[in-house]
Amino acid sequence: MRRLIVIAILSSINSLNAQSLTVPHSAILDLTAPDVVRTTGTIGSEGGASSTAKAKSLGLEVRFVSSSKSDFRLGDQFTYELEVKNSGTQPVDFPVSADLASFLPGPNTTVANIYLRVRRHDQRAVNFGSMMLAGSSSVPGSLHRLVPADRLLIRVPAGVSLDGDDLTEFSVRDAVPVNVVVTFNGNEEVQWTPAVSTNSLQFVIRR
């Protein structure tokens, strides 16, 4: 089976900038690597937990590490990095495969959705730059175990895609704070609360 992702020890890979090196990471998931397999599939964007399930924190702490650009125009391509830390007390099996066609919906499939979030003046959230990942114990190499205190650095390829109304608002603002968000659906009937980065980066978005 083709290797789905690139996970390597931090010392063997250069990060986008020095900020990525401020803390040790147990591994890097580089979704920009040329041998990464990216396909679409039938799994949902955020999994299928019941809406009546009690919301629960997975114990993941997210930090927005860096972006290859901070000044954007519609359609621009860029790369951003986030750090996911297991700040809980139990191991977390984090999905790391972008080959979504290899997975089927069900209790054995774990789905993570990563995206950037910016807010309008009326506080409505606008999301872009998304990447969906899947993992299953039946697909070797598609899950990465984060034991407590482990950190995973994820490098994501993205683009700027906003509709006309949102683009009009953001293009007249000097800069807007952008957070990275991770939603997670594990194997249990639990509604996991989204993990929002503890920090934001300033983006300028132009027409």
PAZAPA-4460 file (N, C-alpha, C; in steps of 0.05 Angstrom, whole numbers, plus 32768, in hexadecimal, padded with zeros to 4 digits):
% residues 207
    n_x    n_y    n_z   ca_x   ca_y   ca_z    c_x    c_y    c_z   seq   type   mol
   8011   7FE8   8000   8000   8000   8000   8012   8019   8000     1      M     A
   800B   802C   7FEF   801B   8044   7FEE   801A   8053   8009     2      R     A
   8030   805F   800F   8032   806E   8028   801F   8086   8026     3      R     A
   800E   8089   803A   7FF9   809D   8039   8002   80B8   8043     4      L     A
   8015   80B8   8055   801D   80D1   8061   803A   80D1   8066     5      I     A
   8045   80E8   806E   8061   80EA   8075   8062   80F2   8092     6      V     A
   806B   80E0   80A3   806F   80E6   80BF   808D   80E2   80C5     7      I     A
   809A   80F6   80D0   80B7   80F4   80D4   80BE   8101   80EE     8      A     A
   80D5   80FA   80F9   80DF   8107   8110   80E6   8124   8109     9      I     A
   80E0   8137   811C   80E2   8153   8116   80FE   815B   810D    10      L     A
   8113   814E   8118   812E   8156   8112   8135   8151   80F5    11      S     A
   8126   8140   80E7   812D   8139   80CB   811E   814A   80B6    12      S     A
   810D   815C   80BF   80FD   816C   80AC   80FF   8189   80B4    13      I     A
   8103   819A   80A0   8102   81B7   80A5   80E6   81C1   80A6    14      N     A
   80E0   81D2   80B9   80C5   81DE   80BB   80C4   81F7   80AA    15      S     A
   80AB   8202   80A8   80A7   821A   8098   80B8   8231   80A2    16      L     A
   80B9   8233   80BC   80CA   8248   80C8   80D3   8240   80E4    17      N     A
   80E3   8251   80F0   80EE   8249   810A   80D9   8246   8120    18      A     A
   80C2   8252   811C   80AD   8250   8131   80A5   8233   8134    19      Q     A
   80A7   8223   811F   809F   8207   8121   80B2   81F7   8133    20      S     A
   80C9   8202   8139   80DD   81F3   8148   80DE   81FB   8166    21      L     A
   80CB   820B   816F   80CC   8215   818A   80C7   81FF   819F    22      T     A
   80B9   81EA   8197   80B4   81D4   81AA   80B8   81BA   819B    23      V     A
   80C0   81A5   81AA   80C4   818B   819D   80A9   817E   8195    24      P     A
   80A9   8171   817E   8092   8162   8175   8099   8144   8173    25      H     A
   8086   8133   8179   808B   8117   8176   808C   810E   8159    26      S     A
   807E   811D   8148   807D   8116   812B   8073   812E   811B    27      A     A
   8077   812B   8101   806C   813F   80EE   805B   8130   80D9    28      I     A
   8044   813B   80D3   8033   8132   80BE   8034   8147   80A8    29      L     A
   8042   8141   8092   8046   8154   807D   8034   814D   8066    30      D     A
   801D   815B   8065   8009   8156   8050   800F   8164   8036    31      L     A
   8026   8172   8035   802E   8180   801D   8043   816E   800D    32      T     A
   804B   8158   8019   8060   8147   800C   8055   813C   7FF2    33      A     A
   8066   8139   7FDD   805D   8130   7FC3   8051   8114   7FC2    34      P     A
   8058   8102   7FD6   804E   80E7   7FD5   8035   80E3   7FE6    35      D     A
   802A   80F9   7FF0   8011   80F6   8000   7FFA   80F0   7FED    36      V     A
   7FEA   80DC   7FF3   7FD3   80D4   7FE3   7FBB   80E3   7FED    37      V     A
   7FAE   80F3   7FDC   7F96   8102   7FE3   7F7F   80FA   7FD1    38      R     A
   7F6A   80EF   7FDD   7F52   80E7   7FCE   7F39   80F0   7FDD    39      T     A
   7F23   80EF   7FD0   7F09   80F5   7FDD   7EFB   80DA   7FE2    40      T     A
   7EE9   80DB   7FF5   7EDB   80C2   7FFD   7EBF   80C7   8007    41      G     A
   7EB4   80B2   8013   7E98   80B4   801C   7E96   80BB   8039    42      T     A
   7EAC   80BE   8047   7EAA   80C6   8063   7EA1   80E3   8066    43      I     A
   7E93   80E9   807C   7E88   8104   8080   7E9D   8117   8088    44      G     A
   7E97   8131   8086   7EAA   8146   808C   7EB1   8147   80A9    45      S     A
   7E9F   813F   80BB   7EA4   8141   80D7   7E9B   8128   80E6    46      E     A
   7E97   8112   80D8   7E8F   80FA   80E5   7E71   80F9   80EC    47      G     A
   7E69   80E5   80FA   7E4C   80E1   80FE   7E43   80DE   811A    48      G     A
   7E4F   80EC   812D   7E45   80EA   8149   7E29   80F6   814B    49      A     A
   7E1A   80EA   815C   7DFE   80F3   8160   7DFD   810F   816B    50      S     A
   7DEA   811E   8161   7DE7   813A   816B   7DDE   813B   8188    51      S     A
   7DD3   8125   8192   7DCB   8124   81AE   7DE1   811B   81C1    52      T     A
   7DF7   8113   81B5   7E0E   810A   81C6   7E19   8122   81D7    53      A     A
   7E23   811C   81EE   7E2E   8130   81FF   7E49   8139   81F5    54      K     A
   7E4C   8153   81F3   7E66   815E   81E9   7E7C   8158   81FC    55      A     A
   7E93   8151   81F1   7EAA   814A   8202   7EC4   8152   81F5    56      K     A
   7ED7   815B   8205   7EF1   8163   81FB   7F02   814B   81F7    57      S     A
   7F10   814A   81E0   7F22   8134   81DA   7F3D   8137   81E8    58      L     A
   7F42   814F   81F2   7F5C   8154   8200   7F72   815C   81EC    59      G     A
   7F6A   8167   81D5   7F7E   8170   81C2   7F81   818E   81C4    60      L     A
   7F9A   8197   81C5   7FA0   81B4   81C6   7FAD   81BB   81AB    61      E     A
   7FA2   81CF   819D   7FAB   81D6   8182   7FB9   81F2   8183    62      V     A
   7FCF   81F4   8175   7FDD   820D   8172   7FE2   8213   8154    63      R     A
   7FDC   822B   814B   7FE1   8233   8130   7FFE   823C   812F    64      F     A
   800E   822C   8122   802B   8230   8122   8035   8244   810E    65      V     A
   802D   8241   80F5   8038   8253   80E0   8027   8251   80C7    66      S     A
   802B   8264   80B5   801F   8264   809A   8035   826E   8087    67      S     A
   8035   8262   806F   8049   826A   805C   8043   8286   8050    68      S     A
   802A   828F   8054   8023   82AA   804B   8011   82B7   8060    69      K     A
   8011   82D2   8060   7FFE   82E0   8072   7FEE   82F4   8063    70      S     A
   7FF5   82F8   8049   7FE6   830C   8038   7FDC   82FC   8020    71      D     A
   7FC1   82FC   801D   7FB5   82E9   800A   7FA2   82F8   7FF7    72      F     A
   7FA0   82EB   7FDF   7F8B   82F2   7FCD   7F7B   82D9   7FC7    73      R     A
   7F62   82DC   7FBF   7F51   82C6   7FB9   7F5E   82B2   7FA6    74      L     A
   7F5F   8299   7FAE   7F6B   8284   7F9D   7F88   827E   7FA4    75      G     A
   7F95   828E   7FB4   7FB0   8289   7FBC   7FB3   826E   7FC9    76      D     A
   7FC9   8261   7FC3   7FD0   8247   7FD0   7FE6   824D   7FE5    77      Q     A
   7FE4   823F   7FFB   7FF8   8242   8011   7FF9   8229   8022    78      F     A
   800B   822A   8035   800E   8213   8048   800D   821E   8064    79      T     A
   7FFF   8210   8076   8000   8218   8092   8006   8200   80A3    80      Y     A
   8010   8206   80BB   8018   81F2   80CE   8008   81F5   80E8    81      E     A
   8000   81DF   80F4   7FF4   81DF   810E   8000   81C9   811F    82      L     A
   8000   81CD   8138   8009   81BA   814B   7FF1   81AF   815B    83      E     A
   7FF0   8195   815C   7FDB   8187   816C   7FE9   8179   8184    84      V     A
   7FE1   8180   819C   7FED   8175   81B4   7FD7   8165   81C3    85      K     A
   7FDE   814E   81CC   7FCD   813F   81DE   7FD1   814A   81FA    86      N     A
   7FBE   815B   8203   7FC0   8166   821D   7FAF   8157   8232    87      S     A
   7FA4   8141   8229   7F93   8130   823B   7FA4   811B   8249    88      G     A
   7F96   8107   8253   7FA2   80F2   8263   7FA2   80D7   8255    89      T     A
   7F94   80D6   823E   7F92   80BD   822F   7F9E   80BF   8213    90      Q     A
   7FA8   80A9   8208   7FB2   80AB   81EC   7F9C   80B1   81D9    91      P     A
   7FA3   80BF   81C3   7F90   80C6   81AE   7F9B   80BC   8193    92      V     A
   7F8C   80AD   8185   7F94   80A3   816A   7F8A   80B8   8156    93      D     A
   7F9D   80C7   814C   7F96   80DD   8139   7F98   80D4   811D    94      F     A
   7F83   80D9   810C   7F83   80D0   80F0   7F97   80E1   80E0    95      P     A
   7FA6   80D3   80CE   7FBB   80E1   80BF   7FBB   80DB   80A1    96      V     A
   7FA6   80CF   8097   7FA4   80C8   807B   7F92   80DB   806C    97      S     A
   7F9C   80E6   8055   7F8B   80F6   8043   7F7F   80E6   802D    98      A     A
   7F84   80CC   802D   7F79   80BA   8018   7F5E   80B0   8021    99      D     A
   7F4A   80C2   801F   7F30   80BE   802B   7F21   80A7   801D   100      L     A
   7F28   80A1   8004   7F1A   808B   7FF6   7F20   8070   8002   101      A     A
   7F34   806E   8013   7F3B   8054   801F   7F2A   804F   8038   102      S     A
   7F18   8061   803F   7F08   805E   8058   7EEA   805E   8052   103      F     A
   7EDC   8050   8063   7EBF   8050   8062   7EB4   805B   807D   104      L     A
   7E9D   8068   807C   7E91   8072   8095   7E8C   805B   80A8   105      P     A
   7E8F   805F   80C1   7E89   804A   80D5   7E99   804E   80EE   106      G     A
   7E94   803C   8101   7EA1   803F   811C   7EBF   803B   811C   107      P     A
   7ECA   802E   8106   7EE7   8029   8105   7EF6   803F   80F7   108      N     A
   7EE8   8054   80EE   7EF5   806A   80E0   7EF5   8083   80F1   109      T     A
   7F0C   808F   80F4   7F0F   80A8   8103   7F14   80BE   80EE   110      T     A
   7F07   80D5   80F2   7F09   80EB   80DF   7F11   8105   80EE   111      V     A
   7F24   8113   80E3   7F2B   812E   80ED   7F28   8141   80D6   112      A     A
   7F1D   8158   80DC   7F1B   816E   80C8   7F2A   8186   80D2   113      N     A
   7F3D   818F   80C3   7F4E   81A6   80CA   7F47   81BE   80B8   114      I     A
   7F43   81D5   80C3   7F3D   81EC   80B3   7F44   8206   80C1   115      Y     A
   7F45   821C   80B2   7F4A   8236   80BC   7F30   8245   80C0   116      L     A
   7F2E   8255   80D5   7F15   8263   80DC   7F1B   8281   80E1   117      R     A
   7F0B   8291   80D4   7F0C   82AE   80D8   7EF0   82B7   80DE   118      V     A
   7EED   82CD   80EC   7ED2   82D6   80F3   7ECC   82F2   80E7   119      R     A
   7EB4   82F5   80DD   7EAA   830E   80D3   7EA5   8321   80EA   120      R     A
   7E9F   833A   80E4   7E98   834E   80F9   7E80   8344   810A   121      H     A
   7E6D   8336   80FD   7E56   832C   810B   7E5B   8312   811A   122      D     A
   7E75   8309   811A   7E7F   82F2   8128   7E77   82D7   811B   123      Q     A
   7E6C   82D9   8103   7E67   82C0   80F4   7E81   82B5   80EB   124      R     A
   7E85   829B   80EF   7E9E   828D   80E8   7E9E   8287   80CA   125      A     A
   7EB5   828C   80BE   7EBA   8285   80A2   7ED2   8272   80A2   126      V     A
   7ECF   825B   8095   7EE4   8247   8095   7EF0   8243   8079   127      N     A
   7F0A   823E   8078   7F17   8238   805E   7F30   8228   8064   128      F     A
   7F3E   8220   804F   7F57   8211   8052   7F54   81F6   8060   129      G     A
   7F3F   81E7   8059   7F39   81CF   8068   7F48   81B7   805D   130      S     A
   7F4D   81A4   806F   7F59   818A   8068   7F4C   8174   8079   131      M     A
   7F42   815F   806D   7F36   8149   807B   7F49   8132   807C   132      M     A
   7F4B   8125   8093   7F5C   810E   8097   7F4C   80F7   80A3   133      L     A
   7F54   80DF   809C   7F46   80C7   80A6   7F5A   80B3   80B0   134      A     A
   7F50   80A1   80C2   7F61   808C   80CC   7F51   8075   80D6   135      G     A
   7F5C   805D   80D5   7F4E   8045   80DE   7F63   8030   80E5   136      S     A
   7F5D   8020   80F8   7F6F   800A   8100   7F71   7FF5   80EA   137      S     A
   7F5E   7FF5   80D7   7F60   7FE2   80C1   7F71   7FEC   80A9   138      S     A
   7F7A   8006   80AB   7F8B   8011   8096   7FA6   8017   80A3   139      V     A
   7FBA   8007   809E   7FD4   800B   80AC   7FE0   8026   80A6   140      P     A
   7FEA   8033   80BB   7FF7   804D   80B8   7FE5   8065   80B7   141      G     A
   7FCB   8061   80BA   7FB8   8077   80B7   7FB2   8085   80D2   142      S     A
   7FBB   807A   80E8   7FB7   8086   8102   7FD2   808B   8110   143      L     A
   7FD4   80A2   811D   7FED   80A8   812C   7FE5   80AB   8149   144      H     A
   7FF1   809B   815A   7FE9   809C   8176   7FF8   80B3   8184   145      R     A
   7FE9   80C5   8191   7FF4   80DA   81A1   7FF0   80D2   81BF   146      L     A
   8005   80CC   81CC   8003   80C7   81E9   8002   80E2   81F7   147      V     A
   7FFA   80E3   8210   7FF9   80FD   821E   8013   810D   821C   148      P     A
   8011   8126   8215   8027   8139   8211   8034   8137   81F6   149      A     A
   802D   8124   81E6   8038   8122   81CA   802E   8139   81B9   150      D     A
   803F   8142   81A7   8037   8158   8194   803B   814E   8178   151      R     A
   8028   8154   8167   8029   814E   814A   8028   8168   813B   152      L     A
   803C   816D   812A   803C   8184   8118   8030   817C   80FD   153      L     A
   801C   818A   80F4   800E   8184   80DB   8012   819B   80C8   154      I     A
   801B   8194   80B0   8020   81A8   809B   800A   81A4   8085   155      R     A
   7FFA   81B9   8080   7FE2   81B6   8070   7FE3   81C8   8057   156      V     A
   7FDF   81BE   803F   7FDC   81CE   8027   7FC0   81DA   8026   157      P     A
   7FBD   81F3   801E   7FA3   8200   801F   7FA1   8215   800A   158      A     A
   7F88   821F   8007   7F83   8235   7FF4   7F6F   8248   8000   159      G     A
   7F6D   8260   7FF6   7F5A   8274   7FFF   7F42   8273   7FED   160      V     A
   7F2B   826B   7FF8   7F12   826A   7FE9   7EFC   8275   7FFA   161      S     A
   7EF3   828D   7FF3   7EDE   829B   8001   7EC9   82A4   7FED   162      L     A
   7EAF   82A5   7FF6   7E9B   82AF   7FE4   7E9B   82CE   7FE3   163      D     A
   7E8C   82D9   7FD2   7E8D   82F6   7FCD   7E88   8307   7FE5   164      G     A
   7E74   8300   7FF6   7E6D   8310   800D   7E83   8310   8022   165      D     A
   7E8D   82F8   8027   7EA3   82F6   803B   7EBC   8304   8031   166      D     A
   7EC2   8300   8017   7EDA   830D   800C   7ED8   832B   800D   167      L     A
   7EC0   8336   8009   7EBC   8353   800A   7EC2   835D   8026   168      T     A
   7EB8   834F   803A   7EBD   8359   8056   7EDB   8357   805D   169      E     A
   7EE8   8341   8058   7F03   833E   8061   7F17   834E   8051   170      F     A
   7F10   8354   8038   7F23   8363   8027   7F25   8381   802F   171      S     A
   7F12   838B   803F   7F13   83A7   8047   7F1E   83A9   8064   172      V     A
   7F26   8393   8070   7F32   8394   808B   7F50   8391   8088   173      R     A
   7F5E   839F   809A   7F7B   839E   8098   7F86   8382   809C   174      D     A
   7F7D   8375   80B0   7F86   8359   80B6   7F71   834C   80C8   175      A     A
   7F6F   8332   80C6   7F5C   8323   80D6   7F6A   830C   80E5   176      V     A
   7F62   8307   80FE   7F6E   82F0   810C   7F62   82D6   8102   177      P     A
   7F73   82C3   80FD   7F6A   82A9   80F3   7F73   8293   8106   178      V     A
   7F60   8281   810D   7F66   826A   811E   7F65   8251   810D   179      N     A
   7F72   823C   8117   7F70   8222   810A   7F5F   8211   811D   180      V     A
   7F4D   8201   8111   7F3A   81F0   8120   7F3D   81D3   8117   181      V     A
   7F3B   81C1   812B   7F3B   81A5   8126   7F21   8199   8131   182      V     A
   7F11   818D   8120   7EFA   817E   8129   7F01   8160   8127   183      T     A
   7EF5   8150   8138   7EFE   8134   813B   7EE6   8122   8140   184      F     A
   7EE6   810C   8132   7ED2   80F7   8137   7EE0   80DD   813B   185      N     A
   7EDF   80D3   8153   7EEC   80BA   815A   7ED8   80A3   8157   186      G     A
   7EDF   808D   8164   7ED0   8074   8161   7EB8   8072   8175   187      N     A
   7EB6   8085   8187   7EA1   8084   819B   7E8A   8096   8194   188      E     A
   7E72   8090   819F   7E5B   80A1   819A   7E5D   80BA   81AC   189      E     A
   7E70   80CB   81A6   7E75   80E3   81B5   7E77   80FA   81A2   190      V     A
   7E6C   8111   81A9   7E6F   8129   8199   7E87   8139   81A4   191      Q     A
   7E9D   8136   8196   7EB6   8143   819F   7EB4   8161   8199   192      W     A
   7EBB   8171   81AC   7EBB   818E   81A7   7ED3   8196   8195   193      T     A
   7ECF   81A9   8183   7EE5   81B2   8172   7EFC   81BD   8182   194      P     A
   7F14   81B7   8179   7F2C   81C2   8186   7F35   81DA   8176   195      A     A
   7F33   81F2   8182   7F3B   820B   8175   7F56   8214   817F   196      V     A
   7F67   821D   816D   7F82   8225   8175   7F82   823A   818B   197      S     A
   7F95   8237   819D   7F97   8249   81B3   7FA2   8265   81AB   198      T     A
   7FAC   8266   8192   7FB6   8280   8188   7FAB   8284   816B   199      N     A
   7FAF   829C   8161   7FA7   82A2   8145   7FBE   82B0   8137   200      S     A
   7FBD   82AF   811C   7FCF   82BE   810C   7FC0   82D3   80FC   201      L     A
   7FCD   82E9   80F6   7FC0   82FF   80E7   7FC3   82FA   80C9   202      Q     A
   7FAC   82FA   80BB   7FAC   82F7   809E   7FA0   8311   8091   203      F     A
   7FAC   8319   807B   7FA0   832E   806A   7F95   8321   8051   204      V     A
   7F7B   8325   804D   7F6D   8318   8036   7F64   832E   8023   205      I     A
   7F6D   832C   800A   7F67   8340   7FF6   7F57   8334   7FDF   206      R     A
   7F4A   8345   7FCF   7F3D   833C   7FB7   7F51   8333   7FA2   207      R     A
***
